[in-house]
């Protein structure tokens, strides 16, 4: 085997591998994910409060609160951004942690919950009939209320395992 004439390290074949695998996201990535997660949760809770508790009395009875459609539009836009950032986790965070057998249960639970939320959100808009919409809606917001709890648990377990 020939030895290289130069000591430049190749990006494809590193000579020394770091024994410590890091799964923690960069600051900007964490900030973006936590911000969009907070926005999704807040807009969903806002919709729940406005939809169920702040009905407006109109000329012909209760009508939709004017905040309700705007909270739904904000929630849908935040969901699209969240899908982008969850996709950005696949290579550096999810794949590496999975291969290292780190934080798998909470990580795959997060992935499953986000997949169910995505599917139920899609179903609310494109599949649910007027008769089945309340069931889809209840399932979606129950899962949505579990999301921040599971996210905090995932972060806690990941940081505890890193110590």
C-alpha positions in Angstrom: 0.0 0.0 0.0 1.4 3.4 -1.0 1.5 6.1 1.6 0.1 9.5 0.5 2.6 12.2 -0.5 0.6 14.9 1.2 -1.0 15.1 4.6 -4.2 16.7 3.5 -7.1 14.8 5.0 -9.7 13.6 2.5 -13.4 14.4 3.1 -14.3 10.9 1.9 -11.8 8.9 3.9 -11.0 10.6 7.2 -7.9 9.2 8.9 -9.0 9.7 12.5 -12.6 9.2 13.5 -13.9 10.9 16.5 -14.8 8.4 19.2 -17.5 10.7 20.5 -20.6 10.9 18.4 -22.5 14.1 18.8 -26.2 14.2 18.1 -27.0 17.7 19.5 -28.2 20.0 16.9 -26.5 23.3 16.1 -27.9 26.4 17.9 -29.7 27.8 14.8 -31.3 24.4 14.1 -32.5 24.0 17.7 -33.8 27.5 17.8 -35.7 27.0 14.5 -37.2 23.7 15.6 -38.2 24.9 19.0 -39.6 28.1 17.6 -41.7 26.4 14.9 -42.8 23.7 17.4 -43.9 26.4 19.8 -45.7 28.2 17.0 -47.5 25.1 16.0 -48.5 24.2 19.5 -49.6 27.8 20.3 -51.6 28.2 17.1 -53.3 24.8 17.7 -54.2 25.7 21.3 -55.4 29.1 20.1 -57.7 27.4 17.6 -59.0 25.1 20.3 -59.8 27.9 22.7 -61.4 30.1 20.0 -63.3 27.3 18.5 -64.7 25.8 21.7 -64.9 28.7 24.1 -65.0 32.0 22.3 -67.9 31.7 20.0 -69.3 35.0 18.7 -73.0 35.6 18.9 -74.3 36.6 15.5 -77.6 37.6 13.9 -78.6 34.0 13.5 -76.9 32.4 16.5 -73.3 31.5 17.2 -70.9 32.2 14.4 -67.2 31.5 13.8 -64.9 33.8 15.8 -62.8 36.0 13.4 -59.6 34.7 15.0 -60.4 31.1 14.2 -59.6 31.1 10.4 -56.4 33.1 11.0 -55.2 30.7 13.7 -55.9 27.8 11.3 -53.9 29.6 8.4 -51.0 30.2 10.8 -51.2 26.6 12.0 -51.1 25.3 8.4 -48.2 27.5 7.4 -46.2 26.5 10.5 -46.9 22.8 9.7 -45.3 23.2 6.3 -42.2 24.8 7.8 -42.1 22.0 10.5 -42.1 19.3 7.8 -39.1 21.0 6.2 -37.2 21.1 9.5 -38.1 17.5 10.5 -36.8 16.5 7.1 -33.5 18.3 7.8 -33.1 16.1 10.9 -33.0 12.8 8.9 -29.3 12.7 8.0 -27.4 14.2 10.9 -29.6 13.6 13.8 -32.0 10.7 13.3 -29.8 8.4 11.3 -26.7 8.9 13.5 -28.6 8.4 16.7 -30.4 5.4 15.4 -27.1 3.7 14.3 -25.6 4.5 17.7 -28.7 3.1 19.5 -29.2 6.3 21.4 -32.6 7.7 22.5 -34.4 5.3 20.1 -37.7 4.9 21.9 -38.5 8.6 22.4 -37.0 9.4 18.9 -39.1 6.8 17.1 -42.1 7.8 19.2 -41.6 11.4 18.0 -41.3 10.3 14.4 -44.5 8.2 14.7 -46.4 11.0 16.4 -45.3 13.6 13.8 -46.4 11.1 11.0 -49.8 10.7 12.6 -50.2 14.4 13.0 -49.3 15.0 9.4 -51.7 12.2 8.2 -54.5 13.5 10.4 -54.0 17.1 9.3 -54.0 16.0 5.7 -57.2 13.9 6.3 -58.9 16.9 8.0 -58.5 18.9 4.8 -58.8 16.3 2.0 -60.4 13.1 3.3 -62.8 13.8 6.2 -66.5 14.2 5.4 -68.7 16.6 7.4 -69.9 13.7 9.5 -66.4 12.3 10.3 -64.6 15.6 10.7 -65.2 15.9 14.5 -63.5 12.5 15.0 -60.5 13.4 12.8 -60.3 16.8 14.6 -60.4 15.3 18.1 -57.8 12.8 17.1 -55.6 15.5 15.7 -55.8 17.9 18.6 -55.3 15.1 21.2 -52.1 14.0 19.3 -51.1 17.7 19.0 -51.4 18.2 22.7 -49.1 15.2 23.3 -46.5 16.6 21.0 -44.9 19.2 23.3 -44.8 16.7 26.2 -43.0 14.1 24.0 -40.6 16.7 22.7 -39.6 17.8 26.2 -39.2 14.1 27.2 -37.1 13.4 24.1 -34.8 16.4 24.8 -34.5 15.5 28.5 -33.6 11.8 27.8 -31.2 12.8 25.1 -29.3 15.3 27.3 -29.3 12.9 30.2 -27.8 10.1 28.0 -25.1 12.5 26.7 -23.7 13.0 30.2 
